[in-house]
Amino acid sequence: MSIRRLPAHLVNRIAAGEVVERPASALKELVENSLDAGSTRVAVTLSAGGTQRIEVADDGCGMDAGDMALALERHCTSKLPDEAIENVTTLGFRGEALPSIASVARVTIESRPAGRDGWCRAVDNGEVVRDGPAATPPGTRIVVEDLFARVPARRKFLRSARSEYAACLDAVRRLAMARPDIAFSLEHDGRRVLTVPAGQDRPARVAMLTDKALAENAVPIDWVREELVLGGVAGIPTFNRGIADHQYLFVNGRPVRDRLLMGAIRGAYAEMMPRDRHAVVALFLDVPAHQVDVNVHPAKTEVRFRDPAMVRGLIVSGLRRALDEAGHRSVQRPAESALAMWRPEPVAPAPAAAWPAGPTETPVLERRSLFEPRPHFNAPPPLARAEPAWAPPPQTAAHPLGVARGQVAKTYIVAESEDGLVLVDQHAAHERLVLERMRAALAGGRVASQALLLPEVVELDEPACDRLEARGAELAEFGLELERFGPAAMLVRATPALLGQSDPRGLVADLADELAAYDEALSLRERLDHVASTMACHGSVRAGRILSVAEMNALLREMEATPHSGQCNHGRPTWVKLAHGDIEKLFGRK
């Protein structure tokens, strides 16, 4: 079989399979061209999720007739003035988008540079059907209709109009997030669904495009290491989602989906979030052009770094430092289902005969108290605990988490703050405090250990003992001294002093399980965090322990001074607040 040269229209269709996967792919390429053209306003209009019609209009530099003809030819671009592709600074640079789209759809381009005449060129699945002057405002307007109409093999793989619209909306959001200096609008089937003004700061633009509550539940990021700069916003750990659809990553202003960066985000939030939840972040990474390769894939959503370890370390360090500054913050949005439980039970009116009237009415002081237990109630009344007040109670205004007033179910601390009622999970809160103490001690060298009077033998299976023995040096840094005691047992000689009277047997068994699950998949630092978290869980105040008021207040004060104390080591909130307004709603005052 002889080798032949493929015709131009078939080459363009093959390229379209790489560049134009779905309507969102075509929309992304068109909006990127508008941004590269120096626009200050980009308007997008869609029909049927982009499968019927995509329109992108901008006020950029525009094209004349000659430029328009070249733009529809493969590998023709104005974005590479020389052959130094490694120094590209624009979003587009390959010269494949427009000819690829025009080979599988009907494309109409109207454009006019400022101070010159306008021009229009229409292409129907690779064939020019119109080419002539047009009356149009400065800028460019591109209309794409019936995408893949003549390529049924590709058309049938498109999803529903609703799914394609969601992908288009996500593409516009990411590009709008990257350029807060540009105004964006999006209409779908005649309905305006997105409008963002120009000139916003980055946190405001991110919050507007993701979740308005992010503005109150996020911390700014500003971190520099050598030539790398990391900026953006990161949601506090308790402000999370069930899927990772609100993680936005940008490299040199280019929206990307990179496994290295996603893994760095997971590493930064480790031990601060449940494993089935995902952080809400928008990270903007600026890297010198010679340290990143953007020419990895025709879709330009993947990048490759010259020093990936340094990039990952920058993201983890930057995120953790920003989250450290969040202190004891936690998302305060009581669930509707939880508030619905606070309902007054209906009180049935008493029979008329039970209330004597007239002159025979019993004096008030002689009536039975409404709060006395009824004769048919055999259960004893609830007991409360009172303590002598050796000193006047502290003022609530001086403490963000308030002043302890009592304990419920031997598990939850009830505190009164200046603006509401605070409930604290004592075990979850103390677990985080112990973890942060261990991290601080480890940063200073190693965690102090406490030798056991009688070493304890813990029997495990042989693979578990092998894992613990291999990590003996790392565990010793945390104050846990282990020694192999036969093929299927470990000897515990010392435990971390911070844990107090802990259970060595349960601690060692849990550590063996943690190492089995994460030993190979995580870096050394992440493994150490898992070890510290497991130890902290064993050394914290347990639910069911009665605390004195002084102990409760001491826990609250330490929470206020400890980073990440708003969530436990597993990502659950350690405290919630019921504001005065919420309490008034519960009692019908509002």
Secondary structure, DSSP 8 states (H G I E B T S, - for coil): -------HHHHHHHHHHHH-SSHHHHHHHHHHHHHHTT-SEEEEEEEGGGTSEEEEEE-S----HHHHHHHTSTT--SS-SSS-GGG--SS--SS-HHHHHHTSSEEEEEEE-TTS--EEEEEETTEEEEEEE----SEEEEEEESTTTT-HHHHTT---HHHHHHHHHHHHHHHHHH-TTSEEEEEETTEEEEEE-SS--HHHHHHHHS-GGGGGSEEEEEEEETTEEEEEEEE-TTSEESSSTTEEEEETTEEE--HHHHHHHHHHTTTSS-TT-EE-EEEEEE--GGGEE-TTSTT----EESSHHHHHHHHHHHHHHHHHTTTT-------HHHHHT----------GGGS--GGG---GGGS--TTS--TT--S----------SS----GGG-TT-EEEEEETTTEEEEEETTEEEEEEHHHHHHHHHHHHHHHHHHTS---EEEEEEEEEEE--HHHHHHHHHTHHHHHHTT-EEEE-STTEEEEEEEEGGG-S--HHHHHHHHHHHHHHHTTTS-HHHHHHHHHHHHHHHTS--TT----HHHHHHHHHHHHTSTTTTB-TTS-BSEEEEEHHHHHHHTT--
